[in-house]
Amino acid sequence: MLLVSGAGLGAINAVRMSVDAFAGVPIVVVLNGYDEDDKVHTGNRGWLRDRDGYDLVTGPETAAARIVL
């Protein structure tokens, strides 16, 4: 399942709550609108990937590459 979230303020909470709702289902988290120059975006990406261990991508191109048909 692809879970799409905004990359900015509130992303960590939104992603955690959504992932919990789909417990047991493999999920790839997509941070939509991700900007590498935005400290909040990079902080959220790091937290969700490194601390929470989510499988995470940062845009539609990388998300599309993860879809298995």
C-alpha positions in Angstrom: 0.0 0.0 0.0 1.2 3.5 -0.7 0.5 6.0 2.1 0.8 9.6 0.8 1.4 12.4 3.4 2.5 16.0 3.2 6.1 16.4 4.0 5.7 19.4 6.3 4.5 20.1 9.8 2.3 17.3 11.2 3.6 14.6 8.8 5.1 12.4 11.6 1.8 12.3 13.5 -0.3 11.7 10.4 1.9 8.9 9.1 2.1 7.2 12.5 -1.6 7.2 13.0 -2.3 6.0 9.4 0.3 3.2 9.5 -1.2 2.0 12.8 -4.7 1.8 11.2 -3.3 -0.5 8.6 -1.3 -2.8 10.9 0.1 -5.8 9.2 -0.2 -4.4 5.7 3.1 -3.6 3.9 3.3 0.1 3.5 5.5 2.5 1.5 5.2 6.1 2.8 5.4 8.8 0.2 6.2 12.4 1.4 4.4 14.5 -1.2 5.8 17.9 -2.0 9.1 17.1 -0.4 11.8 19.8 -0.6 15.3 18.8 0.2 16.1 22.5 1.2 13.3 22.6 3.8 14.6 21.6 7.3 11.2 20.5 8.4 10.9 18.2 5.4 14.3 16.7 5.9 13.8 16.3 9.6 10.5 14.5 9.1 12.1 12.2 6.5 14.9 11.3 8.8 12.6 10.7 11.8 10.2 8.5 9.9 12.8 6.6 8.1 15.6 6.3 10.7 13.8 6.3 14.0 10.4 4.8 13.1 11.9 2.5 10.4 9.2 3.2 7.7 9.9 2.3 4.1 9.9 5.9 2.8 10.2 7.7 -0.6 10.1 11.4 -1.3 8.1 11.9 -4.5 5.9 10.4 -7.2 8.7 9.3 -9.4 10.3 7.2 -6.6 6.9 6.0 -5.5 6.1 4.8 -9.0 9.3 2.8 -9.1 8.3 1.0 -5.9 5.0 -0.3 -7.3 5.1 -4.0 -8.0 2.6 -5.2 -10.5 
